[in-house]
Every structure is written in structure tokens, then in C-alpha cells.
């Protein structure tokens, strides 16, 4: 199971404050107060909030990389250790390490035996 980073937790908290409105054409537009220029659009709420997530994620990366002050959301303060957060944040990557590769079946069986012995 992949771990959720503090940045993803922050984005989720910020999205809970989002304000969405239905447009004349039936599409959805959303923004988050306190995050200038962060907008999301989509034909439905789900896609609008996916777009808003991506927009906010990019905004946060730029802010962290440039040392800008970020709003504190639900007691999550990314300003205290921004450089450490930026260094450990993996852009949309699956955080689950890839399974090991084995040269042949004998090597695979040895790995199973070692795993069984350590379990």
C-alpha cells in the first residue's frame, strides 16, 4: 500500500475548502480561497476536482522550490520544513518499490527460502 505524503494530505485538506460552481454550459469550475491562480475545470465534479488537484500540486511544487510562504491548512504547515518535503515528494509515482528480479528459478527459490526463514 503506497504511503500518502504530507503534501498529498495538505492537498486533500485544501480541496475540502474548494468552492465549485456550475457554469452556463453545465461544466464545473472550482477554486480554493488563499491559493491565487489555482483553478480546476471539468465536465463534471470528479474531473474538475482532479484538475484542481493537479493545479494545486503544481502550485505547491513551485512555491516550495522558490521558498514562498504557503497557507496553513487544517494545522498542516508546509513552511516549517519545505526543503525536506520537496526532497521526499515523489511526483505521482507509485511509492511501492518494484519487486526484485531474479536471474533464474533457483535464485527465486533461494529468495523464498530466505524470506520464509526470516518470517
KAMORA-V460177 format. One line per field, one symbol per residue. phi: phi as a letter, one per 30 degrees, with the letter a starting at -180 (. if undefined). psi: psi as a letter, one per 20 degrees, with the letter a starting at -180 (. if undefined). A space follows every 50 residues. Layout:
phi: ???
psi: ???
This chain:
phi: .ddcdddddddeddddcdccbddedjdcbbbbejbdicbbbadbdedddd ddedddedddeddddciddcddchiccdddbedddddcdceidddddddd cbdaddddddddddddddd
psi: pqqprhghggggghhijqpqqprhjirpqqropinpioqqqrirgghghg ggggghgggggggghjkqpqqppljooihhlghhghhiponjqpjpqqqq qqhrhghghgggggghhi.
